[in-house]
Amino acid sequence: MDIYLDNAATTPMSPTVIAKITQEMKNDFGNPSSTYGLGRAARHTVDQARTKIAKVINAADNEIIFTSGGSESNNTAIFGTAYSRQKIGKKIITTKIEHPSVLEPIKKLEREGYEVTYLDVNHNGQISLVDLKNALTPDTILVSVMAVNNEVGTINPLTEIGALVAQSNAYFHVDAVQGLGNIELDVKKMKIDLLSTSAHKINGPKFLGFLFKNNQIKLPSLILGGEQELKRRAGTENVPAIAGFGEAIKEIEQIDKIKLQAKYAHFQHLILAELDQAKIKYQINGGTGAHCSHHVLNLRINGVATTLLQTSLDLAGFAVSGGSACTAGSLEPSHVLIACYGADSIRVEESVRISFGRYNTDEEIESFAKQLVKIASKLQVNEN
């Protein structure tokens, strides 16, 4: 049986989520916009999930907009802010290590005449708060910074960033796709105006997410049509999936994030200890300290090409990634590793991402570590 260690790409659906979705598909097929009994029942299901979701990020129920996922949420926040606030200014600040669903919309805006500042990061994937403060101007309309990087696991200081942005005219948008379920998120404490998430990263269904939008701000809709989601996002709601999302949120709310991170740090230790014992040469990308979410371990195995190591592990029954799943079919090197270490760094060509989920066990990680050592011992080039 294959061992799955690519949870940053997607997660296996929780059994209780599957049960909830199945139940809803069988019994609750009404359109939530209909006014008769079946429609009202579907609306109640959607509202219940919305309440659970709002609670976990300390938001109001009507600040949650259901979308098709993180990409749509990011696009809605970025384009909506840019087009509705262009009379105030056309300056945007983001980082060089954002997800493509943030960078690509921003690049499009750049082609349309918006001025974009891409903040540098250090070797750990962290931005400088001084750089951010210096980049903020009166005509900056948006700051978009991810909560947790999807390739190296870096956690951004959202509270400190939010405090800086709150002193400006800009909206603060956070791509929290990797953050939800792994770190605590509080949109009020962190002064976040817009926050994007995706259900399939927390053992929920694919093609579903939400955008948190502070009630104090107004954005035009990205998807036009009917008046669903309080006229903010057209399209009949996927009631069974939304019910499943609510169930997934309920589960992560009950999980102690500190204990979860400790579990993932233990997994990292098991792998690194095995490599150390076998004297395998390696480097950690992004680090493993308190500034990182420990569900991601990005490793360079010296002298072993990413594709060769990934393929060898795949053939041995272990699923890991060469980087973001959204660009896995691309021949382009990781923009995250380039931002951290430079385009000429060998890390860009010799790194894999191992990402843990709450269903992984010590036995699986130990098995993986032994196989990694076996493969690395065979493939590693002697650099002496």
C-alpha positions as CSV (number, residue, x, y, z in Angstrom):
1,M,0.0,0.0,0.0
2,D,1.3,3.4,-1.0
3,I,2.2,5.9,1.8
4,Y,0.9,9.4,1.1
5,L,3.2,12.3,2.1
6,D,2.0,15.1,-0.1
7,N,-0.6,16.6,2.2
8,A,0.3,20.2,1.1
9,A,-1.1,19.3,-2.3
10,T,-4.3,17.8,-1.0
11,T,-5.5,15.7,1.9
12,P,-7.5,12.5,2.0
13,M,-11.1,13.2,2.9
14,S,-12.1,12.5,6.5
15,P,-14.5,9.5,7.0
16,T,-17.0,11.7,8.9
17,V,-16.9,14.3,6.1
18,I,-17.5,11.5,3.5
19,A,-20.5,10.3,5.7
20,K,-21.9,13.8,5.9
21,I,-21.6,14.5,2.2
22,T,-23.2,11.1,1.4
23,Q,-26.0,11.8,3.8
24,E,-26.7,15.2,2.2
25,M,-26.5,13.8,-1.3
26,K,-29.1,11.2,-0.5
27,N,-31.5,13.3,1.6
28,D,-31.0,17.0,1.0
29,F,-31.1,17.8,-2.8
30,G,-33.1,21.0,-2.6
31,N,-31.9,24.3,-4.1
32,P,-31.1,26.6,-1.2
33,S,-32.5,29.5,-3.1
34,S,-36.0,27.9,-3.2
35,T,-38.6,28.9,-0.7
36,Y,-40.4,25.6,-0.2
37,G,-39.5,23.0,2.4
38,L,-36.7,21.2,0.5
39,G,-35.1,24.5,-0.3
40,R,-35.3,25.8,3.2
41,A,-33.7,22.6,4.5
42,A,-30.8,23.1,2.1
43,R,-30.5,26.7,3.1
44,H,-30.4,25.6,6.8
45,T,-27.5,23.2,6.0
46,V,-25.5,25.9,4.2
47,D,-26.1,28.4,7.1
48,Q,-25.0,25.8,9.7
49,A,-21.7,25.3,7.8
50,R,-21.2,29.0,7.4
51,T,-21.6,29.5,11.2
52,K,-19.0,26.8,12.0
53,I,-16.6,28.3,9.5
54,A,-17.0,31.8,10.7
55,K,-16.4,30.8,14.3
56,V,-13.1,29.1,13.6
57,I,-11.5,32.4,12.2
58,N,-13.4,34.7,14.6
59,A,-15.6,36.2,11.8
60,A,-19.3,37.0,11.4
61,D,-21.4,34.6,9.5
62,N,-22.2,37.0,6.7
63,E,-18.5,37.7,6.2
64,I,-18.1,34.2,4.7
65,I,-18.6,33.7,0.9
66,F,-18.5,30.2,-0.4
67,T,-16.3,29.8,-3.6
68,S,-15.0,27.0,-5.8
69,G,-11.7,27.0,-3.8
70,G,-8.6,28.9,-2.9
71,S,-7.8,30.1,-6.5
72,E,-11.3,31.7,-6.9
73,S,-11.1,33.3,-3.5
74,N,-7.6,34.7,-4.3
75,N,-8.7,36.0,-7.7
76,T,-11.9,37.5,-6.2
77,A,-10.0,39.4,-3.5
78,I,-7.2,40.6,-5.8
79,F,-9.2,41.7,-8.8
80,G,-12.1,43.0,-6.7
81,T,-9.8,45.2,-4.7
82,A,-7.8,46.4,-7.7
83,Y,-10.8,47.4,-9.8
84,S,-12.9,48.9,-7.0
85,R,-10.1,51.0,-5.5
86,Q,-8.1,52.2,-8.6
87,K,-9.2,55.8,-7.9
88,I,-7.4,55.7,-4.6
89,G,-4.3,54.2,-6.2
90,K,-2.8,51.4,-8.3
91,K,0.0,50.1,-6.0
92,I,0.0,46.5,-4.7
93,I,2.4,44.8,-2.4
94,T,3.0,41.0,-2.3
95,T,5.9,38.6,-1.8
96,K,8.0,36.6,-4.3
97,I,6.9,33.3,-2.8
98,E,3.2,33.6,-3.1
99,H,1.1,30.8,-4.7
100,P,0.5,31.1,-8.5
101,S,-3.2,31.9,-7.8
102,V,-2.0,35.1,-6.2
103,L,1.0,35.9,-8.4
104,E,-0.8,35.3,-11.8
105,P,-3.7,37.7,-11.1
106,I,-1.2,40.3,-9.8
107,K,0.9,39.9,-12.9
108,K,-2.2,40.5,-15.0
109,L,-2.9,43.7,-13.1
110,E,0.8,44.7,-13.6
111,R,0.3,44.4,-17.4
112,E,-2.8,46.6,-17.0
113,G,-0.7,49.4,-15.4
114,Y,-0.8,48.6,-11.7
115,E,2.5,49.1,-9.9
116,V,3.6,46.0,-7.9
117,T,6.2,45.6,-5.2
118,Y,7.4,42.0,-4.8
119,L,9.0,41.7,-1.3
120,D,12.2,39.7,-1.1
121,V,12.5,36.9,1.5
122,N,15.5,35.6,3.4
123,H,16.8,32.0,3.3
124,N,14.0,30.9,5.6
125,G,11.3,32.4,3.3
126,Q,10.5,35.3,5.6
127,I,9.8,38.8,4.6
128,S,11.2,41.9,6.3
129,L,8.7,44.0,8.2
130,V,10.9,47.0,7.6
131,D,10.8,46.3,3.8
132,L,7.0,46.1,4.0
133,K,6.7,49.3,6.1
134,N,9.0,51.2,3.6
135,A,7.0,49.9,0.6
136,L,3.6,51.1,2.0
137,T,2.5,54.5,0.5
138,P,-0.8,56.4,0.6
139,D,-1.8,55.0,-2.8
140,T,-1.1,51.3,-1.9
141,I,-4.5,49.6,-2.1
142,L,-3.6,46.0,-1.4
143,V,-1.1,43.9,0.6
144,S,-1.3,40.2,-0.2
145,V,0.8,37.9,2.0
146,M,0.2,34.2,2.5
147,A,-0.2,32.7,6.0
148,V,2.0,29.6,5.4
149,N,4.1,28.9,2.4
150,N,3.1,25.8,0.5
151,E,6.6,24.7,-0.5
152,V,8.8,25.5,2.5
153,G,6.3,25.9,5.3
154,T,7.3,29.4,6.4
155,I,4.8,31.1,8.7
156,N,4.4,34.9,8.1
157,P,3.9,37.2,11.2
158,L,0.3,38.0,10.3
159,T,-0.4,40.0,13.4
160,E,2.5,42.3,12.9
161,I,1.8,42.6,9.2
162,G,-1.9,43.4,9.9
163,A,-0.9,46.1,12.4
164,L,1.3,47.8,9.8
165,V,-1.3,47.6,7.0
166,A,-4.0,48.9,9.3
167,Q,-2.1,52.1,9.5
168,S,-2.3,52.6,5.7
169,N,-5.0,52.8,3.1
170,A,-4.5,49.3,1.9
171,Y,-6.6,46.2,2.4
172,F,-4.8,43.2,3.9
173,H,-5.4,39.9,2.0
174,V,-4.1,36.6,3.3
175,D,-3.9,33.4,1.3
176,A,-4.6,31.0,4.2
177,V,-4.9,27.8,2.2
178,Q,-2.0,26.2,4.0
179,G,-2.6,28.0,7.2
180,L,-6.2,26.8,8.0
181,G,-6.0,23.8,10.2
182,N,-2.2,24.1,10.9
183,I,-2.0,27.4,12.7
184,E,-4.5,29.6,14.6
185,L,-6.2,32.3,12.5
186,D,-8.1,35.2,14.0
187,V,-9.1,37.8,11.4
188,K,-10.0,40.4,14.0
189,K,-6.8,40.1,16.1
190,M,-4.7,40.0,12.9
191,K,-6.6,42.8,11.3
192,I,-7.2,40.8,8.1
193,D,-9.6,42.3,5.6
194,L,-9.7,39.3,3.1
195,L,-8.8,35.7,3.7
196,S,-8.8,32.8,1.3
197,T,-9.1,29.1,2.0
198,S,-9.7,25.7,0.4
199,A,-11.6,22.7,1.9
200,H,-9.5,19.9,0.4
201,K,-6.4,21.0,2.4
202,I,-8.2,20.1,5.7
203,N,-9.6,16.7,4.8
204,G,-12.7,18.2,3.1
205,P,-14.0,18.1,-0.4
206,K,-12.2,19.5,-3.5
207,F,-13.5,22.4,-5.6
208,L,-14.8,24.3,-2.6
209,G,-13.5,27.1,-0.4
210,F,-14.5,30.3,1.1
211,L,-13.5,34.0,1.0
212,F,-13.7,35.9,4.2
213,K,-14.6,39.5,3.5
214,N,-14.7,42.1,6.2
215,N,-18.1,43.6,6.3
216,Q,-16.6,47.1,6.3
217,I,-15.3,46.7,2.7
218,K,-17.2,46.3,-0.5
219,L,-16.0,44.3,-3.5
220,P,-17.5,43.7,-6.9
221,S,-18.4,40.0,-7.6
222,L,-16.0,38.0,-9.8
223,I,-18.8,35.5,-10.8
224,L,-21.9,37.2,-12.1
225,G,-25.4,35.7,-12.5
226,G,-27.9,34.9,-9.7
227,E,-28.1,36.4,-6.3
228,Q,-26.6,33.6,-4.3
229,E,-24.3,34.2,-1.3
230,L,-26.0,37.5,-0.5
231,K,-25.5,38.7,-4.1
232,R,-21.7,38.3,-3.8
233,R,-21.1,35.1,-5.7
234,A,-23.5,33.7,-8.4
235,G,-24.1,30.0,-8.7
236,T,-26.2,27.4,-6.9
237,E,-24.4,26.4,-3.8
238,N,-23.0,22.8,-3.6
239,V,-25.0,21.9,-0.5
240,P,-23.5,18.4,0.2
241,A,-19.9,19.7,-0.2
242,I,-20.6,22.7,2.0
243,A,-22.0,20.4,4.6
244,G,-18.8,18.4,4.4
245,F,-16.7,21.5,4.7
246,G,-18.6,22.4,7.9
247,E,-17.8,18.9,9.2
248,A,-14.1,19.3,8.3
249,I,-14.0,22.7,10.1
250,K,-15.7,21.2,13.1
251,E,-12.9,18.5,13.3
252,I,-10.0,20.9,13.0
253,E,-11.5,23.2,15.6
254,Q,-11.2,20.4,18.1
255,I,-7.6,19.8,17.3
256,D,-4.9,21.4,19.5
257,K,-2.7,23.1,16.9
258,I,0.3,23.1,19.3
259,K,0.1,19.3,19.7
260,L,-0.5,18.9,16.0
261,Q,2.6,20.9,15.2
262,A,4.6,18.8,17.8
263,K,3.4,15.7,16.0
264,Y,4.7,17.0,12.7
265,A,8.0,18.2,14.3
266,H,8.4,14.6,15.6
267,F,7.9,13.3,12.0
268,Q,10.6,15.7,10.8
269,H,13.0,14.5,13.5
270,L,12.4,10.8,12.6
271,I,13.4,11.5,9.0
272,L,16.4,13.8,9.8
273,A,17.7,11.4,12.4
274,E,17.7,8.5,9.9
275,L,19.5,10.6,7.4
276,D,22.1,11.7,10.0
277,Q,22.7,8.2,11.1
278,A,23.3,7.0,7.6
279,K,25.5,10.1,7.0
280,I,23.4,11.2,4.0
281,K,24.3,14.7,2.9
282,Y,21.3,17.0,2.8
283,Q,20.1,20.5,3.4
284,I,16.8,21.8,4.8
285,N,15.0,24.4,2.7
286,G,13.2,27.0,4.8
287,G,14.2,25.5,8.1
288,T,12.4,23.6,10.8
289,G,12.2,26.2,13.6
290,A,9.3,28.0,15.2
291,H,8.9,30.2,12.1
292,C,7.7,27.2,10.1
293,S,4.6,25.0,10.0
294,H,6.1,21.6,10.6
295,H,3.6,19.9,8.2
296,V,6.1,20.7,5.4
297,L,9.7,19.5,5.2
298,N,11.5,20.6,2.1
299,L,14.8,18.7,1.7
300,R,17.7,18.9,-0.7
301,I,19.4,15.5,-1.0
302,N,22.9,16.6,-2.2
303,G,23.7,15.4,-5.7
304,V,20.3,13.8,-6.5
305,A,18.0,15.5,-9.0
306,T,14.5,16.3,-7.9
307,T,12.8,14.2,-10.7
308,L,15.1,11.2,-10.0
309,L,14.4,11.2,-6.3
310,Q,10.7,11.8,-6.7
311,T,10.4,9.0,-9.3
312,S,12.4,6.6,-7.2
313,L,10.2,7.2,-4.1
314,D,7.1,6.9,-6.2
315,L,8.2,3.5,-7.5
316,A,8.9,2.4,-3.9
317,G,5.3,3.4,-3.0
318,F,5.8,6.9,-1.4
319,A,4.1,10.0,-2.7
320,V,6.1,13.2,-2.3
321,S,6.3,16.4,-4.4
322,G,8.9,18.3,-6.2
323,G,7.1,21.5,-5.2
324,S,3.7,23.1,-5.6
325,A,1.1,20.6,-7.1
326,C,-0.3,23.5,-9.2
327,T,3.0,23.6,-11.2
328,A,4.0,20.0,-10.9
329,G,3.7,19.5,-14.7
330,S,5.8,22.5,-15.5
331,L,9.5,22.5,-16.4
332,E,10.0,25.8,-14.6
333,P,12.0,25.6,-11.4
334,S,10.4,26.5,-8.0
335,H,10.0,30.2,-7.8
336,V,9.9,29.8,-4.0
337,L,13.4,28.2,-3.8
338,I,14.7,30.8,-6.3
339,A,13.4,33.6,-4.1
340,C,15.0,32.0,-1.0
341,Y,18.4,30.9,-2.5
342,G,18.8,32.4,-5.9
343,A,18.3,31.1,-9.5
344,D,21.8,29.6,-9.5
345,S,21.4,27.6,-6.3
346,I,21.7,23.8,-6.8
347,R,18.8,23.5,-4.2
348,V,16.4,24.5,-7.0
349,E,17.3,21.3,-8.9
350,E,17.7,18.9,-6.0
351,S,14.9,19.4,-3.6
352,V,11.7,17.5,-2.7
353,R,8.7,18.5,-0.5
354,I,7.5,16.1,2.1
355,S,4.2,17.1,3.7
356,F,2.4,15.4,6.6
357,G,-1.2,15.1,7.4
358,R,-3.1,14.2,10.6
359,Y,-3.6,10.6,9.5
360,N,0.1,9.8,9.0
361,T,1.7,7.5,11.6
362,D,5.1,7.0,13.1
363,E,5.3,3.6,11.3
364,E,4.7,5.3,7.9
365,I,7.3,8.0,8.6
366,E,9.9,5.4,9.8
367,S,9.3,3.3,6.7
368,F,9.7,6.4,4.5
369,A,12.9,7.5,6.2
370,K,14.5,4.1,5.7
371,Q,13.5,4.1,2.0
372,L,14.8,7.6,1.6
373,V,18.2,6.6,3.0
374,K,18.3,3.5,0.8
375,I,17.6,5.5,-2.3
376,A,19.9,8.4,-1.4
377,S,22.7,6.0,-0.6
378,K,22.4,4.5,-4.1
379,L,22.0,7.8,-6.0
380,Q,23.9,10.4,-4.1
381,V,27.0,11.7,-5.8
382,N,30.2,11.7,-3.7
383,E,31.0,15.4,-3.5
384,N,34.3,15.0,-1.7
